[in-house]
Amino acid sequence: MRKQWRVGTWSMGVALAGMGILLVVSHFNGTEGLDLGLFWWPLLLVVLGIEVMVYLWRSQSDQPVLRYDLFSILFIAMIGSFSILLTMVSTTGIFEEIRGVVSAREYRVEAKALHVSAAGIERIVVQGDYYWNGQLEVDPGKTGLNEVHAFGSCQYEIGRDEKPPSTVELAGSNVIGDTMYVTVKSPDRQRLLLEQRVPLCKLMIVIPGDKQVDIARTMNITLAAGASLPAGWRFVGG
C-alpha cells in the first residue's frame, strides 16, 4: 500500500506555532517580536521544502504518493504575500512614523537668550522668516535701556527613540554702522512621510523704546500685551 503525504500540513503547523509564539513575545517585548517575525518569514518556504524532501527520503522504498494540502499551502501563501507587502511598506519608514506618532511626547526647550548692547545704535530693524508657528511679540523697553533682549521657548513633539534638542536659537543680531538688524529664526521643521512636525514657539523681543525701529510686517509680530507703539516705531512691508 502506498503511503500518502499531504504536503503543507507540517508547514501550516509550524506557521501557526510560530505566529502564536511571536504574539506571546510581543506582549512582553513590544513590537520588536513582530518585527523579528517579519524578518524571518521566508523560513516558512524553507520548512515547506524540507517537509517534502525529508518525507521523500524516508519513504523511498514505499513508493510514496504526494498530495498537496491546498488549504495549508494557500494559508502559507497568504502569510508570505502579506509579509512581503509589509516588508515593502516597512522600507518606506511608514511603520516607524506611525509608532513615533502613537508614542510621541511633548518637550519644552528653552531658546538661547539674546542680549546685546544698543549703545550708539540709532535704528533697529526686526526681520526674519515669514513663517512662524506660535507667538511672536515685541515689547518697547524703557527709555535709555540701550540693550536688546530676546528670550523664549519651543514645544517639541518627540517620537519614540528621538531626543529633543538641548537648546534652540530663535534670534540673532548684526550691526552695520549705526543700524542693528535683529533676525528672527524659525526652528527646523521635520518633514516626514505622513506629517510635518513644526515646533510651537514663543519669542519675546525687548527693544529700547526711544530708538527708531522698523518691524517687518510679514512675520505677524505683535506688540506685547499692554504696550503701545512708540513714536519712531513702524511696521513696514507686506
Order of alpha helices (4+ residues) and beta strands (2+ residues): beta-alpha-alpha-alpha-beta-alpha-alpha-beta-beta-beta-beta-beta-beta-beta-beta-beta-beta-beta-beta-beta
